[in-house]
Amino acid sequence: MDKTVFSMAVLRIVSGSLELTAAIVMLKLNDVQKALVVNSMLALVGPLVLLTTTTIGLVGLSDKLSPMRFLWVAAGVSCLLIGILRK
């Protein structure tokens, strides 16, 4: 099994587990204000997971990508992050 793919998958499994745990916490709290706080914390985790998994993937592909393609991928990821993080 490819170590890069394994690392990316494990990170996504951890991220998904955090999402499920947060949903359970929201149900247990049963309060809109507290649930909103939990949801806000998740909003910080999502982009970090996206950035980390993308970085791991790019490092795994670094020997196969030309510098120009690498720049295009980096520009695409930057656009995603701007779209997610900007209000």
Number of C-alpha atoms within 10 A of each C-alpha: 5 7 10 16 14 11 14 18 13 13 16 16 12 12 18 13 12 14 17 12 12 17 15 12 14 19 12 10 13 11 10 11 11 13 18 12 12 17 16 11 12 16 13 11 14 15 15 14 16 17 15 15 20 16 15 16 15 17 13 15 13 12 9 11 14 11 11 9 11 15 12 12 15 15 12 12 16 13 12 14 15 11 10 12 11 6 5
